[in-house]
Amino acid sequence: MTTRGASPARRTRKPTRVRLGVDDRRRQLLELGRRAFTELPYDAVSTDAIAARAGISRGLIFHYFPTKRDYYLAVLRVAADQLVRETVLDTHGTPPERLVVGLRAYFRFVDQHAEAYATLLRAGGGADPVVQELVEATRRRFIDTIRGHLAPPVASSASDARLERAGLRGWIGLVEALSLDWIEHRDLGPDALVALAARAMGLVVPGVTEDGGRARRPRARGRRAK
């Protein structure tokens, strides 16, 4: 006999499944994957847990990404693409002005996506050659973008071009190290980071001066300016 007023036993309800289109579902899974791989080491990430958060079956994840590793690589590619997209140098102003704008955007991205940024860079230092190539390709995209915005071009010979390439590669490594240090300590402001990285650019790329042009050749002695 049921007593009046007694509450019926509550049953645990499963999360309501929401139907999403293919593109929306993929974006959702990539975002959930970004959070998961940022918070936990690769081996500790559970696709079952991600599926539960998405309100879908685990099998549906593998409909979009054949394996967990494919899922991980897709997440890293999205992070790399977003980083490059959001920190492209401005097309206006002198090269130093464009550089400062790009650096501000870069460190703003690091500030807003600190965990994802650190995950991407640290993954590139691992043993997986595909991940290493992904991170290196991201660096090359930065180098190509920066070289394309140096006007007039600095390199006037093959040896200058090699120095320019090596200098930019080293400079990007410096910016990455500054970013990781900032994530860990947070004892410098973004303006200080931008100023330090901009000064370093002037040292590693020969021929670029503060006014954005090539270093001017000294005039011959005895010649008067008209």
CORSUL-V425514 format. One line per field, one symbol per residue. ss: DSSP state (H for helix, E for strand, L for the rest). psi: psi as a letter, one per 20 degrees, with the letter a starting at -180 (. if undefined). Layout:
ss->???
psi->???
This chain:
ss->LLLLLLLLLLLLLLLLLLLLLHHHHHHHHHHHHHHHHHHLLHHHLLHHHHHHHHLLLHHHHHHHLLLHHHHHHHHHHHHHHHHHHHLLLLLLLLHHHHHHHHHHHHHHHHHHLHHHHHHHHHHHLLLLHHHHHHHHHHHHHHHHHHHHLLLLLLLLLHHHHHHHHHHHHHHHHHHHHHHHHHHHHLLLLHHHHHHHHHHHHHHHLLLELLLLLELLLLLLLLLLLL
psi->pppqippqppqppqpppppqrgghgggghhghhgggihhqqghipphghghhhikrqhhhgihhohrhghgghhghgggggggghikpqqjqarghghggghhghghgggghlgghghggghhijaiohggghgghhgghhgghgghijoprqgpirghghgggghghghghhgggggghhghghkjqrhhhgggghgghghhhoqiprhjjaqppqqqqqipqp.
